[in-house]
Amino acid sequence: MNPAVKMYHAVSRRDLLRGMSAAGGLALLPSIALAQPSWPTRSPTIIVPFAAGGGVDVATRTIAERAGDVLGKRLVIENRGGGSTIPATQAVTRAQPDGYTILAVPTTTVINPAFRSDVPYDWRTELAPVGLIARLPFVVVTRPASPVQTMAELAEATRKSGTPLTFGSGGTGTVAHLAGELFGLRTGIDTQHIPYRGEAPALTDTIGGSLNVMFCTLASAAGQIASGTLKALAVTTAQRVPTLPDVPTVAEQGFPGYDVSAWVALAVPRDTPAPVTEALNRAFNTTVKDQAVINRLGTLGAVPAGGSPAALSQFMDSEAQLWAKVITDAKVRME
């Protein structure tokens, strides 16, 4: 179903009257009407700033496939990985603001400025928010033989041991890494982050006992939690996740306000016409309520989101402030 959104030229009433006078009254109106094509007339492209196959990519593809049906045009996914998401993001900030180039915005976008001073754009002013589409919670896992059963016990055991809590993640500066640092800051315990090239080797070391715990995506750990080779202590979002309904949140275990996940949103170049961003927002908000989409995202360890452009803008601001403070307070350095 195509919402048949119209893109109108910014013609002021004064300019319109002046043009009508110069062109003989109503003679100007047909040319204005011809300059109002419906949107979209062709397939928009969503640029994903990661290689194909990762959580952000698969979640975006899952939602975009159904959203294309709502818009009446297929949404094309283009992967541009590398460079800490910067090249892909810059490509969108430089694109024509016509609604045909869309960015899948990951959490990395708001984290980057806290790590580096050479980001060649300001996402606050050069991107126009469309909406949050999915969140990717993390689960805190440990080896089955660990005597620790809760996050409170984990913090207390670390204090008594006199040694830092060792935790792994898929890399320095990832949301999973910062989630562990935030837990350390909230509890006052010492932590030692061990970065890995991906989650799989870190999970292997967690199972083997080389790491106390790991903060990882649900998709990576779900099978091993189900088989009993990993023990889940908590999920990191404010609410429990449907795929692990018996696993409590960190907040439920005595740490109120702890709410962490990776996420993916959509944005377009600034100056994209408001009717276009509104059409995209409606299409994706409709899609994330589709039960088939919800079920599919659940198998990926993702939770559908939604909301307005204004809500996304506020959310990204709050996330940027949170992670900048964690990076500063925990003295995190990019390796």
HELIX and SHEET records of a PDB file:
HELIX    1   1 ARG A   13  ALA A   22  1                                  10    
HELIX    2   2 GLY A   25  LEU A   28  5                                   4    
HELIX    3   3 LEU A   29  LEU A   34  1                                   6    
HELIX    4   4 GLY A   55  LEU A   71  1                                  17    
HELIX    5   5 GLY A   83  THR A   85  5                                   3    
HELIX    6   6 ILE A   86  THR A   93  1                                   8    
HELIX    7   7 THR A  108  PHE A  115  1                                   8    
HELIX    8   8 TRP A  123  GLU A  126  1                                   4    
HELIX    9   9 MET A  151  SER A  161  1                                  11    
HELIX   10  10 VAL A  175  THR A  187  1                                  13    
HELIX   11  11 GLU A  199  GLY A  208  1                                  10    
HELIX   12  12 LEU A  218  SER A  227  1                                  10    
HELIX   13  13 ALA A  251  GLN A  253  5                                   3    
HELIX   14  14 ALA A  274  THR A  287  1                                  14    
HELIX   15  15 GLN A  291  THR A  299  1                                   9    
HELIX   16  16 PRO A  309  ASP A  329  1                                  21    
SHEET    1   A 2 VAL A   5  LYS A   6  0                                        
SHEET    2   A 2 SER A  38  TRP A  39 -1                                        
SHEET    1   B 8 VAL A  76  ASN A  79  0                                        
SHEET    2   B 8 THR A  45  VAL A  48  1                                        
SHEET    3   B 8 THR A 101  PRO A 106  1                                        
SHEET    4   B 8 SER A 261  PRO A 269 -1                                        
SHEET    5   B 8 LEU A 127  THR A 142 -1                                        
SHEET    6   B 8 VAL A 213  THR A 217 -1                                        
SHEET    7   B 8 LEU A 165  SER A 169  1                                        
SHEET    8   B 8 THR A 191  PRO A 195  1                                        
SHEET    1   C 6 VAL A  76  ASN A  79  0                                        
SHEET    2   C 6 THR A  45  VAL A  48  1                                        
SHEET    3   C 6 THR A 101  PRO A 106  1                                        
SHEET    4   C 6 SER A 261  PRO A 269 -1                                        
SHEET    5   C 6 LEU A 127  THR A 142 -1                                        
SHEET    6   C 6 LYS A 231  VAL A 235 -1                                        
SHEET    1   D 6 VAL A  76  ASN A  79  0                                        
SHEET    2   D 6 THR A  45  VAL A  48  1                                        
SHEET    3   D 6 THR A 101  PRO A 106  1                                        
SHEET    4   D 6 SER A 261  PRO A 269 -1                                        
SHEET    5   D 6 LEU A 127  THR A 142 -1                                        
SHEET    6   D 6 VAL A 303  PRO A 304 -1                                        
END                                                                             
